[in-house]
């Protein structure tokens, strides 16, 4: 794994560990889950990153970053889940009906 990836991972774990110590945080379970994923050296999903980006934006280190800049910065440790097939792409009864019509 790239050194930059490890630095980003460590940095994110550092900040998330601070947030999870907050007494009234409602997202503790989510943040703990993200920390555990990162500690196993896995990538987090885009959606998981978006759930914590609002905290990162307030950090002095990231104050000058835009929302999009932060996403770009952490992209090496974020993955995008493949989109599920749209409703139109799923199986239909068309083949069933065409078989019955031919009989």
C-alpha positions in Angstrom: 0.0 0.0 0.0 1.1 3.5 -0.8 2.6 5.6 1.9 0.2 8.4 1.2 -2.7 5.9 1.6 -1.3 5.0 5.1 -0.9 8.6 6.1 -4.5 9.4 5.0 -5.8 6.3 6.8 -3.9 7.2 10.0 -5.1 10.8 9.8 -8.7 9.8 9.4 -8.5 7.2 12.3 -6.9 9.9 14.5 -9.8 12.4 13.9 -12.5 9.7 14.1 -11.0 8.5 17.4 -11.4 12.0 18.8 -15.0 12.3 17.6 -16.0 9.0 19.1 -15.0 10.3 22.5 -17.6 13.0 22.4 -20.3 12.2 25.0 -23.4 13.2 23.0 -22.4 11.9 19.6 -25.3 10.1 18.0 -23.1 8.5 15.3 -20.8 6.5 17.6 -21.6 3.1 16.1 -21.0 4.4 12.6 -17.8 6.0 13.5 -16.5 3.0 15.4 -17.4 0.8 12.4 -15.5 3.1 10.1 -12.4 3.1 12.4 -12.5 -0.7 12.5 -12.6 -0.9 8.7 -9.7 1.5 8.4 -7.7 -0.4 11.0 -8.1 -3.5 8.9 -6.6 -1.5 6.0 -9.7 -1.6 4.0 -11.3 1.2 2.1 -14.5 2.9 3.3 -17.4 3.6 1.1 -18.1 7.0 -0.3 -21.3 7.1 1.7 -19.4 6.3 4.9 -17.0 9.1 4.2 -19.8 11.6 3.5 -21.2 10.7 6.9 -18.1 12.1 8.6 -17.0 14.8 6.2 -18.9 17.5 8.1 -16.7 16.9 11.1 -13.5 17.0 9.1 -14.5 20.3 7.5 -14.3 21.9 10.9 -10.8 20.8 11.7 -8.1 23.5 11.5 -6.0 21.3 9.1 -8.9 21.1 6.6 -10.5 24.5 7.1 -9.3 25.8 3.7 -10.6 22.6 1.9 -13.9 22.6 0.1 -16.2 19.7 0.4 -15.0 18.4 -3.0 -11.4 19.0 -2.1 -11.7 16.8 1.0 -13.3 14.0 -1.1 -10.5 14.3 -3.6 -7.9 14.2 -0.9 -9.3 11.0 0.7 -10.2 9.3 -2.5 -7.3 6.8 -2.2 -9.0 5.2 0.8 -12.6 5.5 -0.4 -14.3 3.1 -2.8 -17.5 3.6 -4.7 -20.0 0.8 -4.4 -21.0 -0.4 -7.9 -24.5 0.8 -8.6 -27.2 -1.8 -8.6 -28.9 -2.5 -11.9 -31.7 -0.2 -12.5 -35.3 -1.4 -12.5 -35.3 -1.6 -16.3 -32.3 -3.8 -16.4 -33.7 -6.5 -14.1 -35.5 -9.6 -15.3 -39.0 -9.2 -16.5 -41.8 -11.6 -17.5 -41.2 -10.8 -21.1 -39.5 -14.1 -21.8 -42.3 -16.0 -20.0 -45.0 -14.3 -22.0 -43.3 -14.7 -25.3 -43.0 -18.5 -24.7 -46.7 -18.8 -23.9 -47.7 -16.8 -26.9 -45.8 -19.1 -29.2 -47.5 -22.3 -28.0 
